[in-house]
Amino acid sequence: MLLKDAQIGHTYVVEKISLPFQMERRLEALGMTRETPVSVLNRKGKGILIIKLRGTCFALGYNIAKNIEVKAGEANG
C-alpha cells in the first residue's frame, strides 16, 4: 500500500521509496530508509500526513506520500 492511504494511529514499515534522486537521498538523511517503522499521527488539509519517524515528527505532502510504499506493522499502543 502507499503511505498516502495509511490510517491514523497505525505503524507501517517502509518498503520502497520512488522519488527523484535528491528527494530520496534527503529522506534517507532524515532516517527514512527501507524497513524503517513509520507511525501515522495525523492528517492535515489536502493530503498532508504527520508521521513519527525514528522519534521525530515530520509532515509529508501528498506528492511525497503517494510515492512511498509501506506494509502494515504493529498497531500503536
Protein Blocks (a to p, Z undefined) as FASTA:
>chain_A
ZZklpcehiacddfbdcddfklmmmmmmnopaghiacddfbdchehiacddeehiacddd
fklmmmcccddddddZZ
